[in-house]
């Protein structure tokens, strides 16, 4: 039986670390370092939802912004929850690595650009 093929290959399953996801992750990390306020909490929640959407995570999946310890918290008990936590932790590692690579590339680009010469000044006149 003939099957219609998708242009560009089969549909990608699972989280995709995209430039949008990296930017959202970076913004979320900045918000987490801020002093707590209702506005910061609201913005962090919005960024968390946007990040989950960009990564194609289901609403019940743990957000990579929330898995900031080496082991799952005590309240994560079922096998599914533990596996989901570790999956989100792996996504967080990928986002951290991509963010680090992006920052390194930006730093190298700044170093590669020669500094512009200072503007010429007219000699002092009488």
Buried (B, 14 or more C-beta within 10 A) or exposed (E): EEEEEEEEEEEEEEBEBEEBBBBBBBBBBEBBEEEEEEEBEEBBEBBBBBBBEBBBBEEEBBBBBBBEEEEBEEEBEEEEBEEBBBBBBEBBEBBBEBBEEBEEEEEEEEEEEEEEEEEEEEEEEE
